[in-house]
């Protein structure tokens, strides 16, 4: 899927994103029909989780996410750049970059939640938004070493069933 006028490096990076998607589909024994029936943001999240298990750099994960979302946008003929689930995934990756620069311990989940809690818009999240952040957190944890995972304790948030809001 090479577009006219692109440079070789751009084409190579898009091809790399498609190869990672192909490898993920082969590992999970998905056919093309299975992929076309899945929601694109689920595909992106799972392929990104596999990518970050090998390459733990947040900046390369963000670049890979942008390329993969471009390729899936063309495949599914929808605009994935404005998808809420993927915007939260991008925010989580960017938050990790910010946390990594401010603190010594880059993989401290508590610091990441503190960063989210400081943002005024993140104080009360809907269940879908919370699930998206937990998915992003899961992707972060997937790229950690087992010794680092053992030291993490995640406290479940309190959910208010009447308002469908969650306080972290």
Buried (B, 14 or more C-beta within 10 A) or exposed (E): EEEEEEEEEEEEBBBBBBEBBEEBBEEEEBEEEEBEEEEBBEBBBBBBBBBBEEEBEBEEBBBBBBBBBBBBBEBBEEEBEEBEBBBBBBBBBEBBBEBBEEEEEBBBBEBBBEBBEEEEEBEBBEEEBBBBBBBBBEBBBBBBEEEBEEEEEEEEEEEEEEEEBBEB
